[in-house]
Protein backbone atom coordinates (compact mmCIF):
# COMPACT_ATOMS: atom_id res chain seq x y z
CA UNK A 1 0.00 0.00 0.00
CA UNK A 2 1.41 3.39 -0.95
CA UNK A 3 1.82 6.12 1.62
CA UNK A 4 0.27 8.68 -0.74
CA UNK A 5 -3.31 7.62 -1.49
CA UNK A 6 -4.82 9.09 -4.65
CA UNK A 7 -8.31 9.30 -3.18
CA UNK A 8 -7.00 11.75 -0.61
CA UNK A 9 -5.34 14.05 -3.16
CA UNK A 10 -6.70 16.63 -5.61
CA UNK A 11 -7.16 15.46 -9.18
CA UNK A 12 -3.79 15.93 -10.97
CA UNK A 13 -3.73 19.14 -12.99
CA UNK A 14 -6.81 20.56 -11.28
CA UNK A 15 -6.93 24.32 -11.06
CA UNK A 16 -8.34 24.52 -7.54
CA UNK A 17 -7.81 28.29 -7.42
CA UNK A 18 -10.79 28.67 -9.78
CA UNK A 19 -13.03 27.04 -7.16
CA UNK A 20 -11.90 29.41 -4.43
CA UNK A 21 -12.53 32.62 -6.43
CA UNK A 22 -16.19 32.18 -7.40
CA UNK A 23 -18.70 34.97 -7.17
CA UNK A 24 -21.83 34.44 -5.09
CA UNK A 25 -23.93 33.91 -8.22
CA UNK A 26 -21.62 31.10 -9.37
CA UNK A 27 -21.62 29.54 -5.88
CA UNK A 28 -25.41 29.46 -6.00
CA UNK A 29 -25.34 27.76 -9.39
CA UNK A 30 -22.92 25.14 -8.06
CA UNK A 31 -25.06 24.61 -4.94
CA UNK A 32 -28.20 24.25 -7.03
CA UNK A 33 -26.93 21.20 -8.92
CA UNK A 34 -26.33 18.95 -5.88
CA UNK A 35 -29.54 20.15 -4.26
CA UNK A 36 -31.60 19.20 -7.31
CA UNK A 37 -29.85 15.83 -7.60
CA UNK A 38 -30.37 14.99 -3.91
CA UNK A 39 -34.04 15.99 -4.12
CA UNK A 40 -34.47 13.79 -7.19
CA UNK A 41 -32.79 10.89 -5.40
CA UNK A 42 -35.06 11.35 -2.36
CA UNK A 43 -38.14 11.50 -4.60
CA UNK A 44 -36.98 8.33 -6.34
CA UNK A 45 -36.37 6.61 -2.99
CA UNK A 46 -39.77 7.71 -1.68
CA UNK A 47 -41.45 5.98 -4.61
CA UNK A 48 -39.58 2.69 -4.09
CA UNK A 49 -38.68 2.38 -0.42
CA UNK A 50 -39.68 3.64 2.99
CA UNK A 51 -36.15 3.59 4.40
CA UNK A 52 -34.97 7.12 3.70
CA UNK A 53 -32.14 6.99 6.24
CA UNK A 54 -30.30 4.40 4.14
CA UNK A 55 -29.78 7.15 1.59
CA UNK A 56 -28.90 10.06 3.87
CA UNK A 57 -25.15 9.66 3.37
CA UNK A 58 -25.61 10.49 -0.31
CA UNK A 59 -26.52 14.04 0.73
CA UNK A 60 -23.10 14.31 2.39
CA UNK A 61 -21.53 12.96 -0.80
CA UNK A 62 -23.35 15.60 -2.82
CA UNK A 63 -22.11 18.37 -0.54
CA UNK A 64 -18.51 17.15 -0.73
CA UNK A 65 -18.75 17.12 -4.51
CA UNK A 66 -20.10 20.67 -4.45
CA UNK A 67 -17.42 21.80 -1.99
CA UNK A 68 -14.46 20.40 -3.92
CA UNK A 69 -15.31 18.57 -7.16
CA UNK A 70 -11.61 18.41 -8.06
CA UNK A 71 -10.61 16.37 -4.99
CA UNK A 72 -9.78 12.67 -5.30
CA UNK A 73 -12.30 11.81 -2.58
CA UNK A 74 -15.01 12.97 -4.96
CA UNK A 75 -13.97 11.05 -8.07
CA UNK A 76 -16.62 8.86 -9.66
CA UNK A 77 -14.53 5.72 -9.04
CA UNK A 78 -14.06 6.59 -5.38
CA UNK A 79 -17.69 7.55 -4.82
CA UNK A 80 -19.18 4.50 -6.53
CA UNK A 81 -16.70 1.99 -5.10
CA UNK A 82 -16.85 3.21 -1.51
CA UNK A 83 -20.62 3.72 -1.33
CA UNK A 84 -21.40 0.40 -3.02
CA UNK A 85 -18.90 -1.48 -0.90
CA UNK A 86 -20.25 0.14 2.27
CA UNK A 87 -23.85 -0.80 1.45
CA UNK A 88 -22.86 -4.42 0.75
CA UNK A 89 -20.77 -4.67 3.92
CA UNK A 90 -23.51 -3.12 6.05
CA UNK A 91 -26.11 -5.40 4.51
CA UNK A 92 -23.91 -8.47 5.13
CA UNK A 93 -23.24 -7.43 8.73
CA UNK A 94 -26.98 -6.99 9.30
CA UNK A 95 -27.67 -10.38 7.74
CA UNK A 96 -24.97 -12.11 9.83
CA UNK A 97 -25.44 -10.38 13.18
CA UNK A 98 -28.83 -8.68 13.04
CA UNK A 99 -29.43 -5.01 13.75
CA UNK A 100 -27.30 -3.65 16.56
CA UNK A 101 -24.02 -2.24 17.72
CA UNK A 102 -22.04 -5.38 16.83
CA UNK A 103 -23.14 -5.29 13.18
CA UNK A 104 -22.72 -1.50 13.04
CA UNK A 105 -19.22 -1.61 14.50
CA UNK A 106 -18.14 -4.47 12.28
CA UNK A 107 -19.53 -2.78 9.17
CA UNK A 108 -17.77 0.50 9.96
CA UNK A 109 -14.38 -1.10 10.67
CA UNK A 110 -14.46 -3.31 7.57
CA UNK A 111 -15.63 -0.41 5.37
CA UNK A 112 -12.88 1.92 6.61
CA UNK A 113 -10.23 -0.78 6.21
CA UNK A 114 -11.30 -1.66 2.66
CA UNK A 115 -11.61 1.98 1.58
CA UNK A 116 -7.99 2.52 2.65
CA UNK A 117 -6.71 -0.72 1.09
CA UNK A 118 -8.59 -0.10 -2.19
CA UNK A 119 -7.67 3.61 -2.24
CA UNK A 120 -11.31 4.59 -2.40
CA UNK A 121 -11.66 6.85 0.64
CA UNK A 122 -15.01 8.65 0.69
CA UNK A 123 -16.04 9.43 4.31
CA UNK A 124 -19.85 9.48 3.82
CA UNK A 125 -19.63 5.77 2.94
CA UNK A 126 -18.95 4.99 6.60
CA UNK A 127 -22.43 6.30 7.39
CA UNK A 128 -23.81 4.10 4.61
CA UNK A 129 -22.31 0.97 6.16
CA UNK A 130 -23.74 1.92 9.55
CA UNK A 131 -27.21 2.65 8.14
CA UNK A 132 -27.38 -0.68 6.34
CA UNK A 133 -26.03 -2.56 9.37
CA UNK A 134 -28.71 -1.07 11.62
CA UNK A 135 -31.61 -1.43 9.20
CA UNK A 136 -30.84 -3.11 5.91
CA UNK A 137 -34.30 -4.19 4.84
CA UNK A 138 -34.48 -6.55 1.87
CA UNK A 139 -32.22 -6.99 -1.15
CA UNK A 140 -34.33 -4.48 -3.07
CA UNK A 141 -32.86 -1.69 -0.95
CA UNK A 142 -29.38 -2.57 -2.26
CA UNK A 143 -30.62 -2.24 -5.83
CA UNK A 144 -32.34 1.07 -5.10
CA UNK A 145 -29.23 2.32 -3.32
CA UNK A 146 -27.06 1.33 -6.30
CA UNK A 147 -29.33 3.36 -8.58
CA UNK A 148 -29.13 6.32 -6.18
CA UNK A 149 -25.32 6.08 -6.20
CA UNK A 150 -25.45 6.17 -9.99
CA UNK A 151 -27.53 9.33 -9.89
CA UNK A 152 -25.11 10.86 -7.40
CA UNK A 153 -22.17 9.90 -9.64
CA UNK A 154 -23.92 11.88 -12.36
CA UNK A 155 -23.61 14.85 -10.02
CA UNK A 156 -19.83 14.53 -10.23
CA UNK A 157 -19.99 14.89 -14.00
CA UNK A 158 -22.34 17.87 -13.70
CA UNK A 159 -20.11 19.61 -11.16
CA UNK A 160 -16.97 19.04 -13.22
CA UNK A 161 -18.73 20.36 -16.31
CA UNK A 162 -19.91 23.43 -14.41
CA UNK A 163 -16.39 24.04 -13.06
CA UNK A 164 -14.93 23.69 -16.55
CA UNK A 165 -17.48 26.14 -17.95
CA UNK A 166 -16.84 28.69 -15.18
CA UNK A 167 -13.08 28.41 -15.57
CA UNK A 168 -13.48 28.96 -19.29
CA UNK A 169 -15.69 32.01 -18.74
CA UNK A 170 -13.16 33.48 -16.30
CA UNK A 171 -10.30 33.01 -18.78
CA UNK A 172 -12.25 34.96 -21.41
CA UNK A 173 -12.52 38.01 -19.16
N, C-alpha and C positions, 0 to 999 in steps of 0.2 A: 504494500500500500504506500502510495507516495505521500510525502509530508504536505504537499501543496495540492489540495483538492480543487478540481475545476469548478465544482458546484458552489464553492465558496468564494469564487473570484468573479470579477466583471467579465463580460464577454470580450475576448481579445479584439482590439481595435475600436471598442465602443467609445464614442465621444460623450462621456458622462457629464461634461460641462454644459452641454446643451440642455440636459434635464434640469440642472440647477438654476438656469437663467430664464425660466419660463414666466411669461406674464400671467396675471390672474386669469384672463380669458382662456389661455391655453391650458392652464391647470384645470379649469372647470371642464374643458373638453376631454382631457385625459381622465378625469374623475368620472365623467358621464359614461364612458365605455364600460368600465368594470361594474358600475352600478346597474346599468342596463343588463349586462350579461348575468350578474348574480340574481337579479329579479326574474329574468327568464328561466334560469336554473330552478329557482324556488317555485315558480309557477309550474314548471315541468314536473318537479318533485311532488307538488301538491296534487297533481292529476294522477300520479302513479303510486304514491306511497304516503303514509301518514307519519313517517319517522323523519321529520325535518332536521332534527339534531344531527343525524348521520351526515348531513351535507353542510353543516355550519362551517367546517374548516375551509371549505371552498371560498367562503367570503374572505377569510384571511389570505388565502392564496391570491384572490383578485386584488386585494389591497397591496400586497407585496409587489405584484406585477405593475400596478399603477405607480407605486412608490419608486421602483427602480427596475424597469423592464430590461435593462441592459446587464443585470446581475446574473451570474451563473445559477443562483438559487431559483431563478424564475425562467429558466430555459424550459422549452416544451418537454424535452427528454427527462429533465429532473422532476418537473411537475407531474407528468404522467406516471413515471416509474415510481416515485415516492408515494403518491396518493393511492395508486393501484395496489402497490405492495402493502401499504398500511391497512387498506380495507380488507385485503385477503388475510393478513396476519391477525387483525382484530376479529374477523369472522371466525377464523380457525381457533383462536383462543376462546371465543365465546362457545363455540361448538364443543371444544375439549373440556373446558372448565366451568361453563355456565357464566352467567352474568355475575360480576363481582370484582373485588379488588385484585384477586389473584390473576384473573384473565386480563384485567386492565393493565396491571403491572407488567405481566409477561409480554403483552402486545406492545407496550411502549418500549420496553428494553430491546426486544427483537427488532422492532421497526427502526429505532435509533441506530442499532448496531449495523443492520443491513444498509441503511441509507449511507452510513460512513463507508462501509466496505465497497458498496457499489458506486460511490461518488455521485449520489443522487440526494443531496441534503436539501430538504424543503421542510422547514419547521412545522407548518400547519399539518403536515401528514401525521405527526405524532398525535394530534387531536383526533384525526380520523381513526387511527388504530384504537384509541381509547373509546371513542363513540361506538365503533363496531363491537368491541369487546364487551361493553356494558349492555348494548341492545342491538344485536345484529339483525334480528328479524329473519326472513327467509332468503333464499338465494337470489330472489328477484331484486332485493335491495342492492346486491353487488352489481347486477346488470344496470340498474338505474344509476348507481353511483358512477360506474364506468362511463355511461353516457354523459353524466354531469361533468366528469373530469374532461371529457372530450370537448364539451362546450367551453369549459374554463380554459383549455389549451388554445382554443380559438381566440380567446381574449389576449393571449400572448402575441399572436400574430397581429391582432388589431392594434395593440399598444405599440408594437415595433413599427408597424406601418405609420401610425400617427406620429411617433418620434421621428421617423425618417422624413415625413412630410414637413414637420415643424423645423427640423434642422435644415432642410432644403429651402424653406421660406426664409429662415434667418440668414442663410448665406446669400440670398438674392438682395437683401437690404443693403 
